[in-house]
Amino acid sequence: MSIDEVMDAAVDYSNASWLDQDKARDALIAAIVLHVAEAVQREREECAKACESQAARWRPDQRRVYVSYECAAAIRARAEKETT
């Protein structure tokens, strides 16, 4: 979800009539939650990729390579745990 879609939900909330404000507020909150969750997921994946790229730089030292891949796996596992 883009920030523009979040802002559209905010505008809908501000323009909602008294009777529709609860529904519009719930839609705004859902849009914000979705936007943040997607941003966190993108950042986690970038962190995991950074761990993997370190492993490529440390090829001669197998212990560091292992730790780098374990780090990436742990980041991805945490993401799966939080989304299930």
Secondary structure, DSSP 8 states (H G I E B T S, - for coil): --HHHHHHHHHHHHH--GGGHHHHHHHHHHHHHHHHHHHHHHHHHHHHHHHHHHHHHTTT-HHHHHHHHHHHHHHHHHHHHHH-
